[in-house]
Amino acid sequence: MSQSELLHSTPTIPLAPAVYLVGAGPGDPDLLTVKAQKLLAQADVILFADSLVPKQVLQWCRPDAEIIRTANKTLEEILPLMVERVRSHKSVIRLQSGDPSLYSAIHEQMQALAAADIPFEVIPGISAFQAAAAKLKIELTVPGVVQTIILSRISGRTQVPATEELASLAAHKASLCLYLSARHIDNAQAQLLEHYTPETPVAICFRLGWVDEKILVVPLDKMAEVTQKENLIRTTLYVISPALQNMGEVRSRLYHPEHNHLFRPQN
């Protein structure tokens, strides 16, 4: 019996009528959380951004669930659908790509649901920066090298506050994960080069977890050129980090025999 069949065959308590804002992860259906799978197996209605969430994720849904694609819809079209279904005593999943807390536009959805007196719950998911680190087989916080992760984007149609401009963030030389910036990559590269060296490795991660996934590691001064050559205009994450360099042997204190803590007191 497959995992999907097992979930559907296991007796469950019906979901309460509400909207469940569920993170679907970066693309790979196997990266769904167990909670997300359980909710998908129970929900009456699934609204999903079909341009950002692969249809394979729907394998967990009930055969009789109502599936509503939202790639071509505005919030003004999506919200009434969710409100009407919940008021009809149905459970609704709003399936979001990645983790709902990052660049998912759930803030306005939650505000609107609260104003309509519709109960909702947020279920986290794996974000692209985490999937990228796993694929690259790196730790983004290496002791003595880098201890800070910055998640950001460059200004485009959505403006970044002046205090968060990319050049000022680059000054920290931290592990910088850049979302939603492929269309403005020349500007991004120029701002990054104000602080990172041209040789700094950059991982260009296209459609992580999808069948056409592509990961390219290039020097920072080639980031824009490679992006344009590969025609990467969307669903691309950039990881700029000292952790991508060959650092030799580096060890944390956590498991060092000379490091004692509450669960490993000094002998």
C-alpha positions in Angstrom: 0.0 0.0 0.0 1.4 3.4 -1.0 1.8 6.2 1.6 -1.1 8.1 -0.2 -3.4 5.1 0.1 -2.4 4.6 3.7 -3.3 8.1 4.5 -6.7 7.8 2.8 -7.4 4.5 4.5 -6.6 5.7 8.0 -9.8 6.8 9.9 -9.5 10.5 10.7 -11.5 13.2 12.5 -13.2 15.5 9.9 -11.4 18.8 9.4 -13.1 21.8 11.0 -14.5 24.3 8.5 -11.7 26.8 8.1 -8.9 27.9 5.7 -5.6 26.1 6.1 -2.7 28.0 4.6 -0.4 25.2 3.8 3.3 25.4 2.7 3.9 22.9 -0.1 7.7 23.2 -0.2 9.8 24.2 -3.1 8.6 21.6 -5.6 9.5 18.0 -4.6 6.2 16.4 -3.3 8.3 14.3 -1.0 9.3 17.4 0.9 5.7 18.0 2.1 5.4 17.9 5.8 3.5 15.0 7.4 0.9 17.5 8.6 0.5 19.0 5.1 -0.1 15.5 3.7 -2.7 14.7 6.4 -4.6 17.9 5.8 -4.6 17.3 2.0 -6.0 13.9 2.6 -8.9 15.3 4.6 -9.8 18.6 3.0 -13.0 19.3 1.0 -11.5 22.0 -1.2 -8.0 22.7 -2.4 -7.0 26.0 -3.9 -3.5 25.9 -5.3 -1.2 28.2 -7.4 -0.7 25.8 -10.3 2.1 27.9 -11.7 4.2 27.5 -8.5 3.0 24.1 -7.0 3.5 20.9 -9.0 0.3 18.9 -9.7 2.0 15.8 -8.2 1.4 17.3 -4.8 -2.3 16.7 -5.4 -1.8 12.9 -5.1 -2.5 13.3 -1.4 -5.9 14.8 -2.0 -9.2 13.0 -1.6 -10.6 11.7 -4.9 -13.7 13.7 -4.4 -12.0 16.9 -3.3 -12.8 20.1 -5.2 -9.6 21.3 -6.9 -9.5 25.0 -7.8 -6.5 26.4 -9.8 -5.6 30.0 -8.9 -2.6 30.9 -11.1 -4.9 33.1 -13.2 -7.0 34.6 -10.3 -6.7 37.7 -8.2 -7.2 37.9 -4.5 -10.6 39.5 -5.1 -11.5 36.3 -7.0 -9.8 33.8 -4.6 -11.1 35.2 -1.3 -14.8 34.9 -2.0 -14.2 31.3 -3.0 -12.6 30.5 0.3 -15.2 32.4 2.4 -18.2 30.8 0.6 -16.8 27.3 1.0 -16.0 27.7 4.7 -19.5 29.3 5.4 -20.9 26.1 3.6 -19.1 24.1 6.4 -16.3 22.9 4.2 -12.5 22.7 5.0 -10.4 24.7 2.6 -6.6 24.3 1.9 -4.9 27.3 0.3 -1.8 25.5 -1.0 1.2 27.9 -1.1 4.7 27.2 -2.6 7.6 27.0 -0.2 7.0 28.3 3.3 4.0 30.6 3.8 6.0 33.0 5.9 8.2 34.0 3.0 7.1 35.9 -0.1 3.8 34.1 -0.2 1.4 37.1 0.0 -0.5 35.5 2.9 -0.5 38.7 5.0 -3.4 40.2 3.0 -5.2 36.8 2.8 -5.1 36.5 6.6 -6.3 40.1 7.1 -9.2 39.5 4.7 -10.1 36.2 6.3 -10.0 37.7 9.8 -12.2 40.6 8.6 -14.7 38.1 7.2 -14.6 36.2 10.6 -13.3 33.1 8.8 -11.0 30.9 11.0 -7.6 30.0 9.5 -4.4 28.2 10.4 -0.9 28.4 8.9 1.1 25.3 8.3 4.8 25.8 7.6 6.7 24.3 4.7 10.3 23.8 3.5 11.6 27.0 1.9 13.8 27.1 -1.2 16.9 28.3 0.7 16.7 25.1 2.9 16.3 22.9 -0.2 19.2 24.6 -1.9 21.5 24.1 1.0 20.6 20.4 1.1 21.2 20.0 -2.7 24.5 21.8 -2.4 25.5 19.8 0.6 26.5 22.8 2.6 25.8 24.3 6.0 24.9 28.0 5.8 26.2 28.7 9.3 29.8 27.4 9.5 31.6 28.3 12.8 34.4 30.8 12.3 33.3 31.5 8.7 29.6 32.7 8.7 26.9 32.7 11.3 24.2 34.8 9.7 21.7 34.0 7.0 19.9 36.9 5.2 16.8 36.2 3.1 16.0 39.0 0.8 15.2 40.2 -2.7 16.1 43.2 -4.9 13.6 46.0 -5.7 11.4 45.3 -8.6 7.7 45.8 -9.0 7.7 45.3 -5.2 9.9 47.9 -3.7 12.4 47.0 -0.9 12.6 49.5 2.0 15.6 51.8 1.7 17.1 50.4 4.8 17.1 46.9 3.2 18.8 47.7 -0.1 20.9 44.9 -1.3 24.2 46.7 -1.2 23.7 47.4 2.6 22.9 43.7 3.2 25.9 42.6 1.2 28.1 44.6 3.6 27.6 41.8 6.1 29.2 39.2 3.8 26.8 36.7 5.3 25.1 33.7 3.7 22.7 35.7 1.5 19.8 34.0 -0.2 18.2 36.1 -2.9 14.7 35.5 -4.0 12.6 37.0 -6.8 15.5 38.7 -8.4 16.3 37.0 -11.7 14.7 39.7 -13.9 16.9 42.4 -12.2 20.1 40.3 -11.9 22.4 42.9 -13.5 21.5 45.4 -10.8 21.8 42.7 -8.1 25.2 41.6 -9.2 26.5 45.2 -9.2 25.3 45.8 -5.7 26.7 42.5 -4.4 30.1 43.3 -6.0 30.3 46.4 -3.8 31.2 44.1 -0.9 31.8 40.5 -2.0 34.8 39.7 -4.2 34.2 38.8 -7.8 35.4 35.2 -7.1 32.8 34.7 -4.4 30.9 31.5 -5.4 27.2 31.9 -6.2 24.7 29.0 -6.5 22.1 29.7 -9.1 19.2 27.4 -8.2 16.4 27.1 -10.8 13.0 25.4 -9.9 14.4 23.4 -7.0 12.6 20.1 -6.6 11.0 20.1 -10.0 11.9 17.7 -12.8 13.7 20.5 -14.7 15.7 21.6 -11.7 19.0 23.2 -12.5 21.8 24.3 -10.1 24.9 26.1 -11.3 27.7 27.4 -9.1 29.5 30.3 -10.7 31.7 33.2 -9.6 29.8 36.3 -8.6 31.0 38.4 -11.5 29.4 35.8 -13.9 26.1 35.5 -12.1 24.2 37.9 -14.4 25.8 36.5 -17.6 25.0 32.9 -16.7 21.4 33.8 -15.7 20.8 35.5 -19.0 22.5 32.7 -21.0 20.3 30.1 -19.4 17.2 32.3 -19.8 16.3 32.0 -16.1 13.7 34.7 -15.6 11.6 33.2 -12.7 11.5 30.6 -9.9 15.3 31.2 -9.3 17.1 31.4 -6.0 20.6 32.8 -5.6 22.8 31.6 -2.7 25.8 33.9 -2.1 27.8 32.5 0.8 31.4 32.0 2.1 30.1 28.5 2.9 30.3 27.6 -0.8 34.1 28.0 -0.7 36.6 25.3 0.1 37.3 26.0 3.8 39.3 23.0 4.7 38.6 21.4 8.1 36.3 23.5 10.2 34.7 22.2 13.4 32.0 23.5 15.7 32.2 23.4 19.5 28.9 21.6 19.9 30.3 18.0 19.7 33.9 18.8 20.7 35.0 16.6 23.6 36.2 19.7 25.5 32.8 21.4 25.3 30.5 20.6 28.1 26.8 21.5 28.4 23.6 20.6 30.3 23.3 17.1 28.6 27.1 16.4 28.6 28.5 17.7 31.9 32.2 17.9 32.3 33.7 14.7 33.9 
